Structures are given as structure tokens and as C-alpha cells.
Amino acid sequence: MSIGTRATRLASVIALVAALGACGQERGVFSSRQVPLENFGPEEIYQRGEADLQDKEYEDAAELFAEVERLYPYSQWARRALIMQAYSHHLDRDYENSRGAAQRYIQFYPAEEDAAYAQYLLALSYYDQIDEVGRDQGLTFQALQSLRTVIEVYPDSEYARSAILKFDLAFDHLAAKEMEVGRYYLRRDHFTSAISRFRVVVEEFQTTTHTPEALHRLVEAYLSLGLENEAQTAGAILAYNFRSTEWYEDSYRLLVQRGLKAEAQGDSWLRQIYRQTVKGDWL
């Protein structure tokens, strides 16, 4: 290797070390607060927040964006920092503070373009906490309400489609909870209580993936109570809408064992559902 080449490489290394040192000093100024943030302009603090965000230092980023909002409350940087504050808190899974920042943005800047994203983050602050069927369903209801707002108030935004998909999943989650409780009662031969849960799924969550099983469980519960008309009608709805499912096959076997058919009988609430189904009201 020639002397010239070595000198060139050495100069490059020295420049790289100097640049890294400068970055470290800049980070040190902000992170240790050696210099009061009041000495920096809003853009400088905002950019430092972006750097922390890129480095996945979400809590630090949120603090810096909050400082922009505090120190320069009426600037364009404060508006931008507020939505970034909500985003940083969300990445940090600090859903309460994320929600608070998003709500402030919607309150202060309802006509701004990022208002749709603020509402979406607000919905996510509830939605991302829906993790288990057995958890308190209050979060699910709040997620549904907030997602509905995104869909209805900002239908043309880039977040509307995602909100629709998440709304359907949250809706399915509520149905899953009803099914879980219904199965619990059914296993313990509390047939009337089980029926009330499965009825909720059939009447209020018809579009979810749980409807076929709910109808089958109704067949089981009604047969156990000796209510053959209701069992046959539930089977008829299964036959009309979900004939290709395992739930229809299981219900069909149960009915045949009793010498019954999957056909609408009597005048129960299920008969009304059957009429609606035939007319296509909720297919």
C-alpha cells in the first residue's frame, strides 16, 4: 500500500471519528440537559426528538416533542411535535399519554391534515391493548367507537381502510367473548344462560366468524331442553347460510339422531331470524 493511499485512508478515519464525536456531543447536550432547552430553537429540539425516535429512544423522543409544545406553543413546530409526541408514546406502549396527546391534537387542530392520524392513534391506544378474549371488554368497546369515528369522519383518509379492518377484528373479538361465556354455561348444563349468550352472537354479531358455531350450540342447548322447534330452526339457518361448515354437519347429526330435520318450526325468535335470512336482510 502506498504512502499516499495510507494517508488518504487515515484522513477518512479521522474525519469519521470527528463526526461521531460531534454527534455524541450533540446527543449529550440534549440528553444530559447540560444546556437548557430554552437555548435551542423549536426546529433543533424537534430534530433531536426525531433522532431519538429513529434510535428507538421513544420516551426521550416524547419528552423532547413535549418540550417543543411547551416552549413554543403557538408555532408550527408545536403542532408537528404534538402529533409526534402521540406517536412516540404509542411506540413506547404508553397508551394513556399517547391518547392524551392525540386528544389534544384533535381539540386544538381539528381542521389540520394530521387530525385523521391523531384520531387513528387514539383508536390504536385502545385497540392495541385488546390481547386476550378473557380481558375486560371495555377497551374493545372504546376501540370500536374510536375506529368508527375514523371511518365516518375521515372516510377518504389513508387510515380509513385500516380502521375498517381493525373494526371488524374488534367486533369479532366481542363475539368471541360471548361465545366463551356461552360455552362455559353449556358445559355446566346451564342451558338457558348459554342460550342467552349464543343468541347475542346470532342477533348482534351475525357478520362475525362465530355465527355458525353459535347456531350449532343453540341446536345443542335447545335439544338438551327438549325444545325441538327451536333446535330445528337453528339448524335450518345453518343449512341455509353455512351448509359447508363442520357446525352444520354436527347439528345435522344431532337432529337426525332425534328423528328431526333442519327446517324452520314454531314461532320463536329464531323463526324471525330465519325469515330475515331468507329475505337476505343480514347475509
C-alpha positions, 0 to 999 in steps of 0.5 A: 500500500502506498504512502499516499493511499495510507494517508488518504485512508487515515484522513477518512478515519479521522474525519469519521471519528470527528463526526461521531464525536460531534454527534455524541456531543450533540446527543449529550447536550440534549440528553444530559440537559447540560444546556437548557432547552430554552437555548435551542430553537423549536426546529433543533429540539424537534430534530433531536426528538426525531433522532431519538425516535429513529434510535428507538429512544421513544420516551426521550423522543416524547419528552423532547416533542413535549418540550417543543409544545411547551416552549413554543406553543403557538408555532408550527413546530408545536403542532408537528411535535404534538402529533409526534409526541402521540406517536412516540408514546404509542411506540413506547406502549404508553397508551394513556399519554399517547391518547392524551396527546392525540386528544389534544391534537384533535381539540386544538387542530381539528381542521389540520391534515394530521387530525385523521392520524391523531384520531387513528392513534387514539383508536390504536391506544385502545385497540392495541391493548385488546390481547386476550378474549378473557380481558375486560371488554371495555377497551374493545368497546372504546376501540370500536367507537374510536375506529368508527369515528375514523371511518365516518369522519375521515372516510377518504383518509389513508387510515380509513381502510385500516380502521375498517379492518381493525373494526371488524377484528374488534367486533369479532373479538366481542363475539368471541367473548360471548361465545366463551361465556356461552360455552362455559354455561353449556358445559355446566348444563346451564342451558338457558344462560348459554342460550342467552349468550349464543343468541347475542352472537346470532342477533348482534354479531351475525357478520362475525366468524362465530355465527355458525358455531353459535347456531350449532350450540343453540341446536345443542342447548335447545335439544338438551331442553327438549325444545325441538322447534327451536333446535330445528330452526337453528339448524335450518339457518345453518343449512341455509347460510353455512351448509359447508361448515363442520357446525352444520354437519354436527347439528345435522347429526344431532337432529337426525339422531332425534328423528328431526330435520333442519327446517324452520318450526314454531314461532320463536325468535329464531323463526324471525331470524330465519325469515330475515335470512331468507329475505337476505336482510343480514347475509 
